[in-house]
């Protein structure tokens, strides 16, 4: 047995022991949150409180002014905000455990490469076995689902937030394409796009499921994966916030920001066939709560409010404009009415609101160009599930050719070499 073998064995043993310690700390984390959930902390639902250590669980949450002050048993040494690294964070109806490598519940600093950005030290290099950040969501019945949070080695979130906000302030419109996985996100970045938006339908299709069947935790994991995959700002399709109440919409904004998004949309569709659109009062309250959550974040988070009338057979331009105006007053940064297809409708909305308008393209029969939309006053153009549907359409055409004709002419339209794709990754 050589010296190298013995050293390698010791390294593996050390990694195993560190993981066991981390697992113990997570168990303590959960126990502390269980106590907090059962006995309360004096904070109301939806406030998103966070503690800087287990010993501080009955004191005031850590704030930016406390960083490094040394006036607590364990110094506050993580990035301020509604969700902090290494702390249990309480949200409406759920407790989220975010452990990104800054401070453990025992006050022990985690190993380099555990993820996150401890203090102001910036991202640290990984070493040894793959280690990554995780978070847990727990509902009141004690059910937990694990999701991965971003271990970002790319542009800091605050810088991405500023870039994304700036794109909406330019004179001309920009395209924000919608990848559905890491591979397509990197391809789009390499082509020169300036921002990305997730697509709930495209992601669901990639899982072999229908739209609106992805859970919030699954979506948060997806957002984290895309945010970690490129340097581009990512805006998240958050559907209706994964719940009806304003508090849930607000909590979803905070969790999306914790997953790495610098923007996100809340729509007014209920996902129920009998009442497809929320009544105006509740819809506005939901946007107002989401906007308040976005404003409380320590970076620029661009909130998009969506009026879904046209996607649900309610082609009422007057009601759609009234809703967008109300969402604007409630604090939305960007407005969006997917399904607008005519110049007149788009121009009517642009002239009726004072916020940037996002328009959905890649719709059958709609042939407006980016230049034409920009002339109408549109600021942002997305394609929803359009790219995913185009890709799946190519797969189906190729598969039908093979199945029905036994030929392979589809290959003439494929990327000619694997090396070309490999260079993009």
Residue pairs with C-beta under 8 A, 6 or more apart in sequence:
11 128
12 129
14 128
15 128
15 129
18 111
21 108
22 104
22 110
25 99
25 104
25 105
25 106
25 108
26 97
26 99
26 136
28 54
28 105
28 106
29 88
29 97
29 99
29 105
30 97
30 136
30 138
30 144
32 54
32 57
32 88
32 105
33 88
33 90
33 95
33 97
33 138
35 57
36 57
36 88
36 90
36 95
37 90
37 95
37 140
41 49
41 57
41 58
41 90
43 49
43 90
45 92
45 93
45 247
46 91
46 92
46 247
46 250
46 251
46 289
47 90
48 82
48 83
48 89
48 90
48 91
48 250
48 251
48 254
48 293
48 296
49 61
49 89
49 90
50 61
50 62
50 82
50 83
50 84
50 87
50 88
50 89
50 90
51 57
51 59
51 61
51 62
51 87
51 88
52 61
52 62
52 66
52 72
52 74
52 76
52 78
52 84
52 87
52 103
53 72
53 73
53 74
53 87
53 103
53 105
53 107
54 105
54 106
54 107
55 72
55 73
55 74
55 107
56 62
56 72
56 73
56 74
59 72
62 72
62 76
62 78
62 80
62 84
62 87
63 76
63 80
64 80
64 298
66 72
66 76
67 75
67 76
67 77
67 80
67 119
68 75
68 76
68 77
68 119
69 75
69 76
73 107
74 103
74 107
77 102
77 103
77 118
77 119
78 84
78 85
78 86
78 87
78 100
78 102
78 103
78 116
78 118
78 119
79 85
79 102
79 117
79 119
79 298
80 298
81 257
81 297
81 298
81 299
82 89
82 254
82 257
82 293
82 296
82 297
83 89
83 96
83 98
83 254
83 255
83 257
83 258
84 98
84 102
85 98
85 99
85 100
85 101
85 102
85 103
85 116
85 117
85 118
86 98
86 99
86 100
86 101
86 102
86 103
86 104
86 105
86 110
87 98
87 103
88 95
88 96
88 97
89 95
89 96
89 97
89 98
89 254
89 258
90 96
91 251
91 254
91 255
92 245
92 247
92 248
92 250
92 251
93 139
93 140
93 243
93 247
93 248
93 251
94 137
94 138
94 139
94 251
95 137
95 138
96 135
96 136
96 137
96 138
96 255
96 258
97 135
97 136
97 138
98 133
98 135
98 149
98 258
99 110
99 133
99 134
99 135
100 114
100 115
100 116
100 117
100 133
100 149
100 151
101 110
101 111
101 113
101 114
101 115
101 116
101 118
101 124
101 133
102 109
102 110
102 116
102 117
102 118
102 119
103 109
103 118
104 110
109 118
111 131
112 124
112 125
112 126
112 127
113 124
113 125
113 126
113 127
113 128
113 131
114 124
114 131
114 132
114 133
115 131
115 132
115 133
115 149
115 150
115 151
116 133
116 149
116 151
117 123
117 152
117 156
118 124
123 151
123 152
123 153
132 148
132 151
133 148
133 149
133 150
133 151
134 146
134 147
134 148
134 149
135 146
135 147
135 148
135 149
135 220
135 258
136 144
136 145
136 146
136 147
137 144
137 145
137 147
137 216
137 217
138 144
145 215
145 217
146 217
147 217
147 218
147 220
147 221
147 224
147 259
148 221
148 224
148 225
149 220
149 224
149 258
149 259
149 260
150 224
150 227
150 228
150 259
150 260
151 228
152 227
152 228
152 260
153 228
154 228
154 230
154 231
155 163
155 231
157 257
157 260
157 262
157 299
158 298
158 299
158 300
160 231
160 232
160 233
160 234
160 262
161 233
161 262
161 263
161 299
161 300
161 301
161 302
162 299
162 300
163 194
163 195
163 233
164 195
164 233
164 235
164 262
164 263
164 300
164 302
165 300
165 302
165 333
167 174
167 194
167 195
167 233
167 380
168 302
168 333
168 334
168 356
168 379
168 380
170 379
172 374
173 370
173 373
173 374
173 378
173 379
173 380
173 381
174 194
174 195
174 379
174 380
174 381
175 193
175 370
175 380
175 381
175 382
175 383
176 193
176 194
176 195
176 196
176 197
176 235
176 358
176 380
176 381
176 382
177 188
177 193
177 196
177 197
177 382
177 383
177 387
178 196
178 197
178 198
178 199
178 202
178 237
178 382
178 383
178 384
178 385
178 386
178 387
178 388
179 185
179 187
179 188
179 196
179 198
179 199
179 202
179 226
179 387
180 198
180 199
180 202
180 203
180 205
180 206
180 385
180 387
180 388
181 203
181 206
181 225
182 225
182 226
182 229
183 425
184 387
184 391
185 196
185 226
185 229
185 230
185 232
186 229
186 230
186 424
186 425
187 424
188 196
188 232
189 196
189 230
189 231
189 232
190 424
193 232
194 232
194 233
195 232
195 233
195 234
195 235
196 226
196 230
196 232
196 233
196 234
196 235
197 234
197 235
197 236
197 237
197 263
197 382
198 219
198 222
198 223
198 226
198 234
198 235
198 236
198 237
199 237
199 384
199 385
199 387
199 388
200 211
200 212
200 214
200 219
200 237
200 239
201 211
201 384
201 385
201 388
202 384
202 385
202 387
202 388
202 389
203 214
203 219
203 222
204 210
204 211
204 212
204 213
204 214
205 211
205 385
205 388
205 389
205 392
206 388
207 214
207 218
211 385
212 239
212 271
214 222
215 242
216 242
216 252
216 255
219 236
219 238
219 239
219 242
220 255
220 256
220 258
220 259
221 259
223 234
223 236
223 256
223 259
223 260
223 261
224 259
224 260
226 234
226 260
227 234
227 259
227 260
227 261
228 260
233 262
233 263
234 260
234 261
234 262
234 263
235 261
235 262
235 263
235 264
235 265
235 302
235 304
236 256
236 259
236 261
236 263
236 264
236 265
237 264
237 265
238 252
238 253
238 256
238 264
238 265
238 266
239 267
239 269
239 271
240 249
240 266
240 267
240 268
240 269
240 270
240 271
240 278
240 286
241 248
241 249
241 252
241 253
241 266
241 286
241 290
242 248
242 252
243 249
243 252
244 270
244 278
244 282
245 286
246 282
246 285
246 286
246 288
246 289
246 290
247 289
249 266
249 286
249 287
249 289
249 290
249 293
250 289
250 290
250 292
250 293
251 293
252 264
252 266
252 290
253 264
253 266
253 290
253 293
253 294
253 301
253 303
254 293
254 297
256 264
257 264
257 294
257 297
257 299
257 301
261 301
262 299
262 300
262 301
262 302
263 301
263 302
263 303
263 304
263 333
263 334
264 294
264 301
264 302
264 303
264 304
265 303
265 304
265 305
265 306
265 336
266 286
266 287
266 290
266 303
266 304
266 305
266 306
267 305
267 306
267 307
267 308
268 277
268 278
268 283
268 286
268 305
268 306
268 307
268 308
268 323
269 276
269 277
269 278
269 306
269 308
269 311
269 312
270 276
270 277
270 278
276 308
276 312
276 313
276 314
277 283
277 308
277 309
277 312
277 314
278 286
280 322
280 323
280 326
283 323
283 326
283 327
284 326
284 327
284 329
284 330
285 330
287 303
287 305
287 326
287 327
287 330
287 331
287 332
288 330
288 331
290 303
290 305
290 331
291 303
291 330
291 331
291 332
291 333
292 331
294 301
294 302
294 303
294 331
294 333
295 331
302 333
302 334
303 331
303 332
303 333
303 334
304 332
304 333
304 334
304 335
304 336
304 358
305 324
305 327
305 328
305 330
305 332
305 334
305 335
305 336
306 336
306 337
306 338
307 320
307 323
307 324
307 327
307 335
307 336
307 337
308 337
308 338
308 339
309 315
309 316
309 319
309 320
309 323
309 337
309 339
310 320
310 337
310 338
310 339
310 340
311 338
311 339
315 339
317 345
317 348
317 349
320 337
320 349
321 348
321 349
321 352
321 353
324 335
324 337
324 349
324 352
324 353
325 352
325 353
327 335
328 335
328 353
328 354
328 355
332 355
333 355
333 356
334 355
334 356
334 357
334 358
334 379
334 380
335 349
335 353
335 355
335 356
335 357
335 358
336 357
336 358
336 359
336 360
337 349
338 360
338 384
339 360
339 363
340 346
340 349
340 359
340 360
341 363
341 365
341 366
343 368
343 372
343 376
346 357
346 359
346 368
346 373
346 376
346 378
347 376
347 377
349 357
350 357
350 376
350 377
350 378
351 377
356 379
356 380
357 377
357 378
357 379
357 380
358 378
358 379
358 380
358 381
358 382
359 373
359 378
359 380
359 381
359 382
360 381
360 382
360 383
360 384
361 368
361 373
361 381
361 382
361 383
361 386
362 383
362 384
362 386
362 387
362 389
362 390
363 386
370 381
373 381
394 410
394 413
397 410
398 410
401 407
401 408
401 409
401 410
402 408
402 410
415 421
